[in-house]
Amino acid sequence: MDISLSNVEYRYQAGTPFERLAIQDVTIDIPSGTYLALIGHTGSGKSTVLQHLNALLQPTQGSVKIGDREVKANEKNKNLRAIRQRVGIVFQFPEHQLFEETVEKDIIFGPMNFGISEKAAKDRARVAIKQVGLGEEILEKSPFDLSGGQMRRVAIAGVLAMNPDVIVLDEPTAGLDPRGRKEIMDMFYELHKERNLSTILVTHSMEDAARYADQIVIMQQGRVAKRGTPEEIFSAPEDLVQMGLDVPEVVRFQLKLEEKTGLNLGKIYLSIEELTAAVTERLGGGVRT
């Protein structure tokens, strides 16, 4: 499902003494099937953009088109439930939103709230729990008897059970150790491919943006500062440094390697495997001494 933001502005508490401009003149096109990473400092406007993607917030200027629905500023926009059913958001620490007495009841709550029958919702729960790497036996357990990692997967299963066309991930690995972070991110990437989802990842991790996304948008002071493929974005690390942002570790390593050895690989590599292969090929398949 295509999503596009056109000249979007949003002001918190508009028309009051506490009015605050959060984003302005934001134009982003997200074609169906795109994996987009949204990066930037805290306060850059990432989370405000995120909440426009399923009409949790509505623009004070401009418009947001979500599939065949358009949400415009200064208009009464009706039946937003249909949009929210198609766009699922996984917030930071989604396990904090668990509340039912069993895992199954928690997962089926969303689908049933949107009019899905209990039987169909339970069928979806069985599919979703497997997609997040857990067994069906866990459906009868209390979510509060699970480990932190299992609780997060259950919360994600609740979003997947809505069968969204778009999934929005707001720092989905916050608080996880490196292994847990990679497992969750790999899981989302597989779901993105299997379901042909449009995926929008809000993250501070340049490694995750480089590894998984096919498009990156950098937000700065409420505006879109830059957009491109990971290769385009990270091929100009000086631009990121000027914005106070980091670059992936493998890019830092490549730049240091080229500086120390005089080797020019001709492009930026975003994984250590690709970088190793490129260096090996440049050295003729062997290591110079």
LINQUI-V156075 format. One line per field, one symbol per residue. ss: DSSP state (@ for helix, = for strand, . for the rest). burial: 1 if it has 24 or more other C-alpha atoms within 12 Angstrom, else 0. A space follows every 50 residues. Layout:
BEGIN
ss = ???
burial = ???
END
This chain:
BEGIN
ss = ..==========.......===========....=====......@@@@@ @@........======..====........@@@@@@====...@@@@... ..@@@@@@@@@@@....@@@@@@@@@@@@@@....@@@@@..@@@..@@@ @@@@@@@@@@.....=====.......@@@@@@@@@@@@@@@@@@..=== ==...@@@@@@@..======..======.@@@@@..@@@@@@......@@ @@@@@@@@@@@..........@@@@@@@@@@@.......
burial = 11111111111000000000111111111111111111111001111111 11111011111111111011111000000001111111111111100101 01111111111100000000111111111111110001110011000011 11111111111111111111111100000000011011101100001111 11111111111111111111011111111110111110010000111111 110110000000001001111000100110000000000
END
